[in-house]
Amino acid sequence: MSLADWYGGLILAPARTRLIIAATGLALRELPGTLLLVRAKLDAAHEGGLALQDWRAYAPTTVGDHERHAA
């Protein structure tokens, strides 16, 4: 079974704001309303084992059309 089939491909994981800023290159003022997509290890036993990587930030009006910033 893939995660896409289970929970529609979505998981929630906490991340510190400074990590998000560093990973995306966005300024703090740009974060509200921004959609963030991140790759994670799905076999992780806890949030620390997710190994979040390949962060991508999308502007809310361009989701699915144009990437605002890819880190």
mmCIF file of the N, C-alpha and C atoms, coordinates in Angstrom:
data_MODEL
# 
_entry.id   MODEL 
# 
loop_
_atom_site.group_PDB 
_atom_site.id 
_atom_site.type_symbol 
_atom_site.label_atom_id 
_atom_site.label_alt_id 
_atom_site.label_comp_id 
_atom_site.label_asym_id 
_atom_site.label_entity_id 
_atom_site.label_seq_id 
_atom_site.pdbx_PDB_ins_code 
_atom_site.Cartn_x 
_atom_site.Cartn_y 
_atom_site.Cartn_z 
_atom_site.occupancy 
_atom_site.B_iso_or_equiv 
_atom_site.pdbx_formal_charge 
_atom_site.auth_seq_id 
_atom_site.auth_comp_id 
_atom_site.auth_asym_id 
_atom_site.auth_atom_id 
_atom_site.pdbx_PDB_model_num 
ATOM 1   N N  . MET A 1 1  ? 0.854  -1.178 0.000   1.00 0.00 ? 1  MET A N  1 
ATOM 2   C CA . MET A 1 1  ? 0.000  0.000  0.000   1.00 0.00 ? 1  MET A CA 1 
ATOM 3   C C  . MET A 1 1  ? 0.892  1.230  0.000   1.00 0.00 ? 1  MET A C  1 
ATOM 4   N N  . SER A 1 2  ? 0.553  2.191  -0.810  1.00 0.00 ? 2  SER A N  1 
ATOM 5   C CA . SER A 1 2  ? 1.320  3.434  -0.839  1.00 0.00 ? 2  SER A CA 1 
ATOM 6   C C  . SER A 1 2  ? 0.648  4.478  0.031   1.00 0.00 ? 2  SER A C  1 
ATOM 7   N N  . LEU A 1 3  ? 1.418  5.469  0.441   1.00 0.00 ? 3  LEU A N  1 
ATOM 8   C CA . LEU A 1 3  ? 0.858  6.547  1.245   1.00 0.00 ? 3  LEU A CA 1 
ATOM 9   C C  . LEU A 1 3  ? -0.197 7.314  0.449   1.00 0.00 ? 3  LEU A C  1 
ATOM 10  N N  . ALA A 1 4  ? -0.020 7.378  -0.875  1.00 0.00 ? 4  ALA A N  1 
ATOM 11  C CA . ALA A 1 4  ? -1.016 8.071  -1.707  1.00 0.00 ? 4  ALA A CA 1 
ATOM 12  C C  . ALA A 1 4  ? -2.380 7.396  -1.591  1.00 0.00 ? 4  ALA A C  1 
ATOM 13  N N  . ASP A 1 5  ? -2.393 6.074  -1.449  1.00 0.00 ? 5  ASP A N  1 
ATOM 14  C CA . ASP A 1 5  ? -3.655 5.343  -1.288  1.00 0.00 ? 5  ASP A CA 1 
ATOM 15  C C  . ASP A 1 5  ? -4.194 5.458  0.132   1.00 0.00 ? 5  ASP A C  1 
ATOM 16  N N  . TRP A 1 6  ? -3.328 5.720  1.064   1.00 0.00 ? 6  TRP A N  1 
ATOM 17  C CA . TRP A 1 6  ? -3.674 5.765  2.487   1.00 0.00 ? 6  TRP A CA 1 
ATOM 18  C C  . TRP A 1 6  ? -3.527 7.206  2.950   1.00 0.00 ? 6  TRP A C  1 
ATOM 19  N N  . TYR A 1 7  ? -4.519 7.818  3.447   1.00 0.00 ? 7  TYR A N  1 
ATOM 20  C CA . TYR A 1 7  ? -4.527 9.221  3.885   1.00 0.00 ? 7  TYR A CA 1 
ATOM 21  C C  . TYR A 1 7  ? -4.335 10.214 2.745   1.00 0.00 ? 7  TYR A C  1 
ATOM 22  N N  . GLY A 1 8  ? -4.575 9.807  1.517   1.00 0.00 ? 8  GLY A N  1 
ATOM 23  C CA . GLY A 1 8  ? -4.449 10.714 0.389   1.00 0.00 ? 8  GLY A CA 1 
ATOM 24  C C  . GLY A 1 8  ? -3.038 11.245 0.179   1.00 0.00 ? 8  GLY A C  1 
ATOM 25  N N  . GLY A 1 9  ? -2.028 10.550 0.678   1.00 0.00 ? 9  GLY A N  1 
ATOM 26  C CA . GLY A 1 9  ? -0.645 10.967 0.503   1.00 0.00 ? 9  GLY A CA 1 
ATOM 27  C C  . GLY A 1 9  ? -0.194 12.062 1.443   1.00 0.00 ? 9  GLY A C  1 
ATOM 28  N N  . LEU A 1 10 ? -0.966 12.342 2.488   1.00 0.00 ? 10 LEU A N  1 
ATOM 29  C CA . LEU A 1 10 ? -0.643 13.451 3.388   1.00 0.00 ? 10 LEU A CA 1 
ATOM 30  C C  . LEU A 1 10 ? -0.257 12.959 4.768   1.00 0.00 ? 10 LEU A C  1 
ATOM 31  N N  . ILE A 1 11 ? 0.781  13.562 5.336   1.00 0.00 ? 11 ILE A N  1 
ATOM 32  C CA . ILE A 1 11 ? 1.126  13.362 6.742   1.00 0.00 ? 11 ILE A CA 1 
ATOM 33  C C  . ILE A 1 11 ? 1.439  14.739 7.315   1.00 0.00 ? 11 ILE A C  1 
ATOM 34  N N  . LEU A 1 12 ? 1.336  14.880 8.599   1.00 0.00 ? 12 LEU A N  1 
ATOM 35  C CA . LEU A 1 12 ? 1.696  16.128 9.277   1.00 0.00 ? 12 LEU A CA 1 
ATOM 36  C C  . LEU A 1 12 ? 2.881  15.858 10.180  1.00 0.00 ? 12 LEU A C  1 
ATOM 37  N N  . ALA A 1 13 ? 3.847  16.762 10.152  1.00 0.00 ? 13 ALA A N  1 
ATOM 38  C CA . ALA A 1 13 ? 5.025  16.624 11.006  1.00 0.00 ? 13 ALA A CA 1 
ATOM 39  C C  . ALA A 1 13 ? 5.445  18.021 11.458  1.00 0.00 ? 13 ALA A C  1 
ATOM 40  N N  . PRO A 1 14 ? 5.809  18.167 12.717  1.00 0.00 ? 14 PRO A N  1 
ATOM 41  C CA . PRO A 1 14 ? 6.259  19.480 13.194  1.00 0.00 ? 14 PRO A CA 1 
ATOM 42  C C  . PRO A 1 14 ? 7.632  19.817 12.610  1.00 0.00 ? 14 PRO A C  1 
ATOM 43  N N  . ALA A 1 15 ? 7.860  21.097 12.375  1.00 0.00 ? 15 ALA A N  1 
ATOM 44  C CA . ALA A 1 15 ? 9.170  21.570 11.912  1.00 0.00 ? 15 ALA A CA 1 
ATOM 45  C C  . ALA A 1 15 ? 9.396  22.967 12.474  1.00 0.00 ? 15 ALA A C  1 
ATOM 46  N N  . ARG A 1 16 ? 10.593 23.220 12.931  1.00 0.00 ? 16 ARG A N  1 
ATOM 47  C CA . ARG A 1 16 ? 10.932 24.540 13.470  1.00 0.00 ? 16 ARG A CA 1 
ATOM 48  C C  . ARG A 1 16 ? 10.948 25.575 12.345  1.00 0.00 ? 16 ARG A C  1 
ATOM 49  N N  . THR A 1 17 ? 10.495 26.777 12.664  1.00 0.00 ? 17 THR A N  1 
ATOM 50  C CA . THR A 1 17 ? 10.430 27.847 11.673  1.00 0.00 ? 17 THR A CA 1 
ATOM 51  C C  . THR A 1 17 ? 11.788 28.110 11.053  1.00 0.00 ? 17 THR A C  1 
ATOM 52  N N  . ARG A 1 18 ? 12.846 28.113 11.855  1.00 0.00 ? 18 ARG A N  1 
ATOM 53  C CA . ARG A 1 18 ? 14.167 28.401 11.297  1.00 0.00 ? 18 ARG A CA 1 
ATOM 54  C C  . ARG A 1 18 ? 14.615 27.312 10.315  1.00 0.00 ? 18 ARG A C  1 
ATOM 55  N N  . LEU A 1 19 ? 14.179 26.065 10.519  1.00 0.00 ? 19 LEU A N  1 
ATOM 56  C CA . LEU A 1 19 ? 14.483 24.991 9.575   1.00 0.00 ? 19 LEU A CA 1 
ATOM 57  C C  . LEU A 1 19 ? 13.753 25.226 8.254   1.00 0.00 ? 19 LEU A C  1 
ATOM 58  N N  . ILE A 1 20 ? 12.497 25.637 8.338   1.00 0.00 ? 20 ILE A N  1 
ATOM 59  C CA . ILE A 1 20 ? 11.710 25.908 7.126   1.00 0.00 ? 20 ILE A CA 1 
ATOM 60  C C  . ILE A 1 20 ? 12.331 27.058 6.338   1.00 0.00 ? 20 ILE A C  1 
ATOM 61  N N  . ILE A 1 21 ? 12.721 28.117 7.030   1.00 0.00 ? 21 ILE A N  1 
ATOM 62  C CA . ILE A 1 21 ? 13.345 29.273 6.373   1.00 0.00 ? 21 ILE A CA 1 
ATOM 63  C C  . ILE A 1 21 ? 14.649 28.856 5.694   1.00 0.00 ? 21 ILE A C  1 
ATOM 64  N N  . ALA A 1 22 ? 15.471 28.089 6.388   1.00 0.00 ? 22 ALA A N  1 
ATOM 65  C CA . ALA A 1 22 ? 16.747 27.644 5.821   1.00 0.00 ? 22 ALA A CA 1 
ATOM 66  C C  . ALA A 1 22 ? 16.544 26.703 4.633   1.00 0.00 ? 22 ALA A C  1 
ATOM 67  N N  . ALA A 1 23 ? 15.581 25.809 4.723   1.00 0.00 ? 23 ALA A N  1 
ATOM 68  C CA . ALA A 1 23 ? 15.358 24.819 3.670   1.00 0.00 ? 23 ALA A CA 1 
ATOM 69  C C  . ALA A 1 23 ? 14.717 25.408 2.421   1.00 0.00 ? 23 ALA A C  1 
ATOM 70  N N  . THR A 1 24 ? 13.890 26.426 2.579   1.00 0.00 ? 24 THR A N  1 
ATOM 71  C CA . THR A 1 24 ? 13.157 26.986 1.430   1.00 0.00 ? 24 THR A CA 1 
ATOM 72  C C  . THR A 1 24 ? 13.765 28.269 0.891   1.00 0.00 ? 24 THR A C  1 
ATOM 73  N N  . GLY A 1 25 ? 14.522 28.976 1.709   1.00 0.00 ? 25 GLY A N  1 
ATOM 74  C CA . GLY A 1 25 ? 15.058 30.267 1.294   1.00 0.00 ? 25 GLY A CA 1 
ATOM 75  C C  . GLY A 1 25 ? 14.043 31.387 1.365   1.00 0.00 ? 25 GLY A C  1 
ATOM 76  N N  . LEU A 1 26 ? 12.877 31.117 1.927   1.00 0.00 ? 26 LEU A N  1 
ATOM 77  C CA . LEU A 1 26 ? 11.844 32.140 2.068   1.00 0.00 ? 26 LEU A CA 1 
ATOM 78  C C  . LEU A 1 26 ? 12.102 32.996 3.298   1.00 0.00 ? 26 LEU A C  1 
ATOM 79  N N  . ALA A 1 27 ? 11.615 34.214 3.274   1.00 0.00 ? 27 ALA A N  1 
ATOM 80  C CA . ALA A 1 27 ? 11.669 35.078 4.453   1.00 0.00 ? 27 ALA A CA 1 
ATOM 81  C C  . ALA A 1 27 ? 10.500 34.728 5.369   1.00 0.00 ? 27 ALA A C  1 
ATOM 82  N N  . LEU A 1 28 ? 10.624 35.042 6.635   1.00 0.00 ? 28 LEU A N  1 
ATOM 83  C CA . LEU A 1 28 ? 9.570  34.763 7.606   1.00 0.00 ? 28 LEU A CA 1 
ATOM 84  C C  . LEU A 1 28 ? 8.233  35.348 7.156   1.00 0.00 ? 28 LEU A C  1 
ATOM 85  N N  . ARG A 1 29 ? 8.248  36.553 6.604   1.00 0.00 ? 29 ARG A N  1 
ATOM 86  C CA . ARG A 1 29 ? 6.994  37.212 6.178   1.00 0.00 ? 29 ARG A CA 1 
ATOM 87  C C  . ARG A 1 29 ? 6.338  36.496 4.995   1.00 0.00 ? 29 ARG A C  1 
ATOM 88  N N  . GLU A 1 30 ? 7.084  35.662 4.269   1.00 0.00 ? 30 GLU A N  1 
ATOM 89  C CA . GLU A 1 30 ? 6.534  34.929 3.126   1.00 0.00 ? 30 GLU A CA 1 
ATOM 90  C C  . GLU A 1 30 ? 5.866  33.613 3.514   1.00 0.00 ? 30 GLU A C  1 
ATOM 91  N N  . LEU A 1 31 ? 6.082  33.142 4.725   1.00 0.00 ? 31 LEU A N  1 
ATOM 92  C CA . LEU A 1 31 ? 5.580  31.826 5.124   1.00 0.00 ? 31 LEU A CA 1 
ATOM 93  C C  . LEU A 1 31 ? 4.055  31.734 5.284   1.00 0.00 ? 31 LEU A C  1 
ATOM 94  N N  . PRO A 1 32 ? 3.394  32.722 5.889   1.00 0.00 ? 32 PRO A N  1 
ATOM 95  C CA . PRO A 1 32 ? 1.937  32.567 6.053   1.00 0.00 ? 32 PRO A CA 1 
ATOM 96  C C  . PRO A 1 32 ? 1.239  32.390 4.700   1.00 0.00 ? 32 PRO A C  1 
ATOM 97  N N  . GLY A 1 33 ? 0.443  31.352 4.601   1.00 0.00 ? 33 GLY A N  1 
ATOM 98  C CA . GLY A 1 33 ? -0.308 31.079 3.387   1.00 0.00 ? 33 GLY A CA 1 
ATOM 99  C C  . GLY A 1 33 ? 0.450  30.280 2.343   1.00 0.00 ? 33 GLY A C  1 
ATOM 100 N N  . THR A 1 34 ? 1.727  29.983 2.596   1.00 0.00 ? 34 THR A N  1 
ATOM 101 C CA . THR A 1 34 ? 2.533  29.236 1.639   1.00 0.00 ? 34 THR A CA 1 
ATOM 102 C C  . THR A 1 34 ? 2.324  27.737 1.844   1.00 0.00 ? 34 THR A C  1 
ATOM 103 N N  . LEU A 1 35 ? 2.171  27.003 0.759   1.00 0.00 ? 35 LEU A N  1 
ATOM 104 C CA . LEU A 1 35 ? 2.051  25.550 0.803   1.00 0.00 ? 35 LEU A CA 1 
ATOM 105 C C  . LEU A 1 35 ? 3.442  24.956 0.736   1.00 0.00 ? 35 LEU A C  1 
ATOM 106 N N  . LEU A 1 36 ? 3.791  24.115 1.699   1.00 0.00 ? 36 LEU A N  1 
ATOM 107 C CA . LEU A 1 36 ? 5.100  23.467 1.730   1.00 0.00 ? 36 LEU A CA 1 
ATOM 108 C C  . LEU A 1 36 ? 4.936  21.974 1.466   1.00 0.00 ? 36 LEU A C  1 
ATOM 109 N N  . LEU A 1 37 ? 5.715  21.462 0.543   1.00 0.00 ? 37 LEU A N  1 
ATOM 110 C CA . LEU A 1 37 ? 5.751  20.029 0.265   1.00 0.00 ? 37 LEU A CA 1 
ATOM 111 C C  . LEU A 1 37 ? 7.151  19.530 0.591   1.00 0.00 ? 37 LEU A C  1 
ATOM 112 N N  . VAL A 1 38 ? 7.237  18.376 1.262   1.00 0.00 ? 38 VAL A N  1 
ATOM 113 C CA . VAL A 1 38 ? 8.511  17.852 1.745   1.00 0.00 ? 38 VAL A CA 1 
ATOM 114 C C  . VAL A 1 38 ? 8.514  16.339 1.571   1.00 0.00 ? 38 VAL A C  1 
ATOM 115 N N  . ARG A 1 39 ? 9.669  15.786 1.200   1.00 0.00 ? 39 ARG A N  1 
ATOM 116 C CA . ARG A 1 39 ? 9.821  14.335 1.159   1.00 0.00 ? 39 ARG A CA 1 
ATOM 117 C C  . ARG A 1 39 ? 10.210 13.838 2.547   1.00 0.00 ? 39 ARG A C  1 
ATOM 118 N N  . ALA A 1 40 ? 9.671  12.687 2.944   1.00 0.00 ? 40 ALA A N  1 
ATOM 119 C CA . ALA A 1 40 ? 9.957  12.120 4.257   1.00 0.00 ? 40 ALA A CA 1 
ATOM 120 C C  . ALA A 1 40 ? 10.113 10.598 4.148   1.00 0.00 ? 40 ALA A C  1 
ATOM 121 N N  . LYS A 1 41 ? 10.872 10.021 5.083   1.00 0.00 ? 41 LYS A N  1 
ATOM 122 C CA . LYS A 1 41 ? 10.993 8.562  5.161   1.00 0.00 ? 41 LYS A CA 1 
ATOM 123 C C  . LYS A 1 41 ? 9.712  8.019  5.779   1.00 0.00 ? 41 LYS A C  1 
ATOM 124 N N  . LEU A 1 42 ? 8.994  7.233  5.051   1.00 0.00 ? 42 LEU A N  1 
ATOM 125 C CA . LEU A 1 42 ? 7.710  6.739  5.526   1.00 0.00 ? 42 LEU A CA 1 
ATOM 126 C C  . LEU A 1 42 ? 7.828  5.571  6.490   1.00 0.00 ? 42 LEU A C  1 
ATOM 127 N N  . ASP A 1 43 ? 9.022  5.003  6.609   1.00 0.00 ? 43 ASP A N  1 
ATOM 128 C CA . ASP A 1 43 ? 9.195  3.901  7.559   1.00 0.00 ? 43 ASP A CA 1 
ATOM 129 C C  . ASP A 1 43 ? 9.728  4.387  8.906   1.00 0.00 ? 43 ASP A C  1 
ATOM 130 N N  . ALA A 1 44 ? 9.742  5.716  9.089   1.00 0.00 ? 44 ALA A N  1 
ATOM 131 C CA . ALA A 1 44 ? 10.222 6.284  10.354  1.00 0.00 ? 44 ALA A CA 1 
ATOM 132 C C  . ALA A 1 44 ? 9.311  5.872  11.502  1.00 0.00 ? 44 ALA A C  1 
ATOM 133 N N  . ALA A 1 45 ? 9.918  5.575  12.641  1.00 0.00 ? 45 ALA A N  1 
ATOM 134 C CA . ALA A 1 45 ? 9.158  5.166  13.821  1.00 0.00 ? 45 ALA A CA 1 
ATOM 135 C C  . ALA A 1 45 ? 8.707  6.360  14.653  1.00 0.00 ? 45 ALA A C  1 
ATOM 136 N N  . HIS A 1 46 ? 9.306  7.536  14.404  1.00 0.00 ? 46 HIS A N  1 
ATOM 137 C CA . HIS A 1 46 ? 8.954  8.743  15.150  1.00 0.00 ? 46 HIS A CA 1 
ATOM 138 C C  . HIS A 1 46 ? 9.299  9.945  14.285  1.00 0.00 ? 46 HIS A C  1 
ATOM 139 N N  . GLU A 1 47 ? 8.868  11.129 14.695  1.00 0.00 ? 47 GLU A N  1 
ATOM 140 C CA . GLU A 1 47 ? 9.057  12.326 13.869  1.00 0.00 ? 47 GLU A CA 1 
ATOM 141 C C  . GLU A 1 47 ? 10.519 12.632 13.590  1.00 0.00 ? 47 GLU A C  1 
ATOM 142 N N  . GLY A 1 48 ? 11.412 12.316 14.528  1.00 0.00 ? 48 GLY A N  1 
ATOM 143 C CA . GLY A 1 48 ? 12.828 12.577 14.322  1.00 0.00 ? 48 GLY A CA 1 
ATOM 144 C C  . GLY A 1 48 ? 13.444 11.731 13.224  1.00 0.00 ? 48 GLY A C  1 
ATOM 145 N N  . GLY A 1 49 ? 12.827 10.608 12.905  1.00 0.00 ? 49 GLY A N  1 
ATOM 146 C CA . GLY A 1 49 ? 13.338 9.723  11.868  1.00 0.00 ? 49 GLY A CA 1 
ATOM 147 C C  . GLY A 1 49 ? 12.779 10.003 10.483  1.00 0.00 ? 49 GLY A C  1 
ATOM 148 N N  . LEU A 1 50 ? 11.970 11.045 10.348  1.00 0.00 ? 50 LEU A N  1 
ATOM 149 C CA . LEU A 1 50 ? 11.363 11.344 9.046   1.00 0.00 ? 50 LEU A CA 1 
ATOM 150 C C  . LEU A 1 50 ? 12.384 11.790 7.999   1.00 0.00 ? 50 LEU A C  1 
ATOM 151 N N  . ALA A 1 51 ? 13.514 12.354 8.430   1.00 0.00 ? 51 ALA A N  1 
ATOM 152 C CA . ALA A 1 51 ? 14.559 12.825 7.517   1.00 0.00 ? 51 ALA A CA 1 
ATOM 153 C C  . ALA A 1 51 ? 13.970 13.719 6.432   1.00 0.00 ? 51 ALA A C  1 
ATOM 154 N N  . LEU A 1 52 ? 13.305 14.787 6.846   1.00 0.00 ? 52 LEU A N  1 
ATOM 155 C CA . LEU A 1 52 ? 12.634 15.693 5.909   1.00 0.00 ? 52 LEU A CA 1 
ATOM 156 C C  . LEU A 1 52 ? 13.642 16.307 4.940   1.00 0.00 ? 52 LEU A C  1 
ATOM 157 N N  . GLN A 1 53 ? 13.313 16.276 3.642   1.00 0.00 ? 53 GLN A N  1 
ATOM 158 C CA . GLN A 1 53 ? 14.215 16.807 2.620   1.00 0.00 ? 53 GLN A CA 1 
ATOM 159 C C  . GLN A 1 53 ? 13.441 17.199 1.365   1.00 0.00 ? 53 GLN A C  1 
ATOM 160 N N  . ASP A 1 54 ? 14.134 17.829 0.432   1.00 0.00 ? 54 ASP A N  1 
ATOM 161 C CA . ASP A 1 54 ? 13.539 18.284 -0.837  1.00 0.00 ? 54 ASP A CA 1 
ATOM 162 C C  . ASP A 1 54 ? 12.337 19.191 -0.601  1.00 0.00 ? 54 ASP A C  1 
ATOM 163 N N  . TRP A 1 55 ? 12.534 20.198 0.224   1.00 0.00 ? 55 TRP A N  1 
ATOM 164 C CA . TRP A 1 55 ? 11.471 21.153 0.545   1.00 0.00 ? 55 TRP A CA 1 
ATOM 165 C C  . TRP A 1 55 ? 11.091 21.945 -0.693  1.00 0.00 ? 55 TRP A C  1 
ATOM 166 N N  . ARG A 1 56 ? 9.805  22.133 -0.914  1.00 0.00 ? 56 ARG A N  1 
ATOM 167 C CA . ARG A 1 56 ? 9.299  22.952 -2.022  1.00 0.00 ? 56 ARG A CA 1 
ATOM 168 C C  . ARG A 1 56 ? 8.181  23.837 -1.499  1.00 0.00 ? 56 ARG A C  1 
ATOM 169 N N  . ALA A 1 57 ? 8.262  25.102 -1.825  1.00 0.00 ? 57 ALA A N  1 
ATOM 170 C CA . ALA A 1 57 ? 7.270  26.076 -1.377  1.00 0.00 ? 57 ALA A CA 1 
ATOM 171 C C  . ALA A 1 57 ? 6.484  26.581 -2.580  1.00 0.00 ? 57 ALA A C  1 
ATOM 172 N N  . TYR A 1 58 ? 5.169  26.654 -2.440  1.00 0.00 ? 58 TYR A N  1 
ATOM 173 C CA . TYR A 1 58 ? 4.291  27.109 -3.507  1.00 0.00 ? 58 TYR A CA 1 
ATOM 174 C C  . TYR A 1 58 ? 3.426  28.251 -3.000  1.00 0.00 ? 58 TYR A C  1 
ATOM 175 N N  . ALA A 1 59 ? 3.264  29.260 -3.827  1.00 0.00 ? 59 ALA A N  1 
ATOM 176 C CA . ALA A 1 59 ? 2.336  30.345 -3.507  1.00 0.00 ? 59 ALA A CA 1 
ATOM 177 C C  . ALA A 1 59 ? 0.923  29.783 -3.594  1.00 0.00 ? 59 ALA A C  1 
ATOM 178 N N  . PRO A 1 60 ? 0.023  30.212 -2.727  1.00 0.00 ? 60 PRO A N  1 
ATOM 179 C CA . PRO A 1 60 ? -1.331 29.645 -2.705  1.00 0.00 ? 60 PRO A CA 1 
ATOM 180 C C  . PRO A 1 60 ? -2.085 29.792 -4.017  1.00 0.00 ? 60 PRO A C  1 
ATOM 181 N N  . THR A 1 61 ? -1.833 30.821 -4.798  1.00 0.00 ? 61 THR A N  1 
ATOM 182 C CA . THR A 1 61 ? -2.562 31.017 -6.044  1.00 0.00 ? 61 THR A CA 1 
ATOM 183 C C  . THR A 1 61 ? -1.963 30.246 -7.209  1.00 0.00 ? 61 THR A C  1 
ATOM 184 N N  . THR A 1 62 ? -0.777 29.662 -7.011  1.00 0.00 ? 62 THR A N  1 
ATOM 185 C CA . THR A 1 62 ? -0.132 28.963 -8.112  1.00 0.00 ? 62 THR A CA 1 
ATOM 186 C C  . THR A 1 62 ? 0.083  27.486 -7.831  1.00 0.00 ? 62 THR A C  1 
ATOM 187 N N  . VAL A 1 63 ? -0.572 26.937 -6.839  1.00 0.00 ? 63 VAL A N  1 
ATOM 188 C CA . VAL A 1 63 ? -0.405 25.527 -6.519  1.00 0.00 ? 63 VAL A CA 1 
ATOM 189 C C  . VAL A 1 63 ? -0.771 24.707 -7.747  1.00 0.00 ? 63 VAL A C  1 
ATOM 190 N N  . GLY A 1 64 ? 0.136  23.841 -8.153  1.00 0.00 ? 64 GLY A N  1 
ATOM 191 C CA . GLY A 1 64 ? -0.092 23.008 -9.319  1.00 0.00 ? 64 GLY A CA 1 
ATOM 192 C C  . GLY A 1 64 ? 0.315  23.672 -10.624 1.00 0.00 ? 64 GLY A C  1 
ATOM 193 N N  . ASP A 1 65 ? 0.591  24.969 -10.619 1.00 0.00 ? 65 ASP A N  1 
ATOM 194 C CA . ASP A 1 65 ? 0.962  25.669 -11.842 1.00 0.00 ? 65 ASP A CA 1 
ATOM 195 C C  . ASP A 1 65 ? 2.443  26.031 -11.861 1.00 0.00 ? 65 ASP A C  1 
ATOM 196 N N  . HIS A 1 66 ? 2.862  26.865 -10.916 1.00 0.00 ? 66 HIS A N  1 
ATOM 197 C CA . HIS A 1 66 ? 4.236  27.358 -10.917 1.00 0.00 ? 66 HIS A CA 1 
ATOM 198 C C  . HIS A 1 66 ? 4.806  27.290 -9.509  1.00 0.00 ? 66 HIS A C  1 
ATOM 199 N N  . GLU A 1 67 ? 6.036  26.827 -9.440  1.00 0.00 ? 67 GLU A N  1 
ATOM 200 C CA . GLU A 1 67 ? 6.733  26.748 -8.170  1.00 0.00 ? 67 GLU A CA 1 
ATOM 201 C C  . GLU A 1 67 ? 7.242  28.134 -7.802  1.00 0.00 ? 67 GLU A C  1 
ATOM 202 N N  . ARG A 1 68 ? 7.020  28.533 -6.542  1.00 0.00 ? 68 ARG A N  1 
ATOM 203 C CA . ARG A 1 68 ? 7.551  29.829 -6.092  1.00 0.00 ? 68 ARG A CA 1 
ATOM 204 C C  . ARG A 1 68 ? 9.044  29.693 -5.841  1.00 0.00 ? 68 ARG A C  1 
ATOM 205 N N  . HIS A 1 69 ? 9.424  28.624 -5.166  1.00 0.00 ? 69 HIS A N  1 
ATOM 206 C CA . HIS A 1 69 ? 10.843 28.431 -4.832  1.00 0.00 ? 69 HIS A CA 1 
ATOM 207 C C  . HIS A 1 69 ? 11.061 26.961 -4.550  1.00 0.00 ? 69 HIS A C  1 
ATOM 208 N N  . ALA A 1 70 ? 12.086 26.396 -5.080  1.00 0.00 ? 70 ALA A N  1 
ATOM 209 C CA . ALA A 1 70 ? 12.451 25.012 -4.768  1.00 0.00 ? 70 ALA A CA 1 
ATOM 210 C C  . ALA A 1 70 ? 13.856 25.023 -4.201  1.00 0.00 ? 70 ALA A C  1 
ATOM 211 N N  . ALA A 1 71 ? 14.013 24.444 -3.016  1.00 0.00 ? 71 ALA A N  1 
ATOM 212 C CA . ALA A 1 71 ? 15.331 24.403 -2.381  1.00 0.00 ? 71 ALA A CA 1 
ATOM 213 C C  . ALA A 1 71 ? 16.001 23.088 -2.707  1.00 0.00 ? 71 ALA A C  1 
# 
